[in-house]
Amino acid sequence: MPRKATARERAEVILKVRSGQMTATAAAAALGVSRKTYYEWEARGLSGMLQELEDREPGRPPAPPKPEEVALQAKVTELQKQVDSLAQTAELRALLRLMERNALKKKPKS
């Protein structure tokens, strides 16, 4: 059974074909695969190369949040909703008191 080509060897052969140093038929024979398989590898290899060469944000990618941080953030969000609700309730009560005072002032004395 022939030795399986490494990814580096496949990449070198693909680059030789793309630069005109080798034909796809010769490349497929050198890798021990059909031309169809060679072209599939070529498409995957070139696609992967393009993907890896895309611009990225500079620096280290952010670390995924720790489970404790996620739980704490959820709790903070829940508490913030409660605070907002209580603030609205307090505002409504203040408005009701004000309306009651105004209603008492306007009430005709009998």
C-alpha positions in Angstrom: 0.0 0.0 0.0 1.5 3.4 -1.0 2.3 6.0 1.6 -0.4 8.6 2.1 0.8 12.2 1.2 1.0 14.6 4.0 -0.8 17.9 4.0 2.4 19.7 3.3 3.2 17.5 0.3 -0.3 18.0 -1.1 0.1 21.8 -0.6 3.4 21.8 -2.5 1.9 19.8 -5.4 -1.1 22.2 -5.5 1.2 25.2 -5.7 3.3 23.5 -8.4 0.1 23.0 -10.5 -1.1 26.5 -9.9 2.3 28.0 -10.9 2.4 25.9 -14.1 5.3 23.7 -13.0 3.1 20.5 -13.1 -0.2 19.4 -14.7 -3.2 18.3 -12.7 -2.9 14.8 -14.2 0.8 14.6 -13.0 -0.2 15.9 -9.6 -3.0 13.4 -9.2 -0.6 10.6 -10.2 2.1 11.9 -7.8 -0.4 11.9 -5.0 -1.9 8.6 -5.9 -5.4 9.9 -6.4 -7.8 10.6 -9.2 -7.9 14.0 -11.0 -11.3 14.5 -9.4 -9.9 14.0 -5.9 -6.9 16.2 -6.7 -9.3 19.0 -7.8 -11.3 18.6 -4.6 -8.1 18.9 -2.5 -7.0 21.9 -4.5 -10.4 23.6 -4.0 -10.3 22.9 -0.2 -6.6 23.9 0.1 -7.0 27.2 -1.8 -10.2 28.0 0.1 -8.5 27.2 3.4 -5.6 29.4 2.5 -7.8 32.3 1.6 -9.7 31.9 4.9 -6.5 32.0 6.9 -5.3 35.1 5.0 -8.4 37.1 5.9 -7.8 40.2 7.9 -8.2 39.7 11.6 -8.4 41.9 14.6 -5.0 42.5 16.0 -3.9 40.8 19.2 -5.1 37.8 21.0 -8.7 36.7 20.5 -10.9 37.2 23.6 -11.1 34.3 25.9 -14.5 32.8 26.3 -16.3 34.0 29.4 -16.1 31.7 32.5 -19.3 30.1 33.7 -19.2 32.2 36.9 -19.0 35.4 34.8 -21.9 34.3 32.7 -24.0 33.5 35.7 -23.1 36.8 37.4 -23.9 38.7 34.2 -27.3 37.0 34.0 -28.0 37.9 37.7 -26.9 41.6 37.1 -29.3 41.7 34.1 -32.1 40.3 36.2 -31.4 42.7 39.1 -31.3 45.7 36.7 -34.8 44.7 35.4 -36.0 44.6 39.0 -34.5 48.1 39.7 -36.1 49.5 36.6 -39.4 48.0 37.5 -39.2 49.4 41.1 -38.2 52.8 39.7 -41.3 52.9 37.5 -43.5 51.8 40.4 -42.1 54.6 42.6 -42.6 57.1 39.8 -46.2 56.0 39.4 -46.9 56.2 43.1 -45.5 59.7 43.2 -47.8 60.7 40.3 -50.8 59.1 42.1 -50.0 61.0 45.3 -49.7 64.2 43.3 -53.0 63.6 41.6 -54.7 62.8 44.9 -53.4 66.1 46.4 -54.7 68.0 43.4 -58.0 66.3 43.6 -58.4 67.2 47.2 -57.5 70.9 46.5 -60.1 71.1 43.7 -62.8 69.4 45.8 -65.6 72.0 46.5 -66.2 72.6 50.2 -69.7 72.0 51.2 
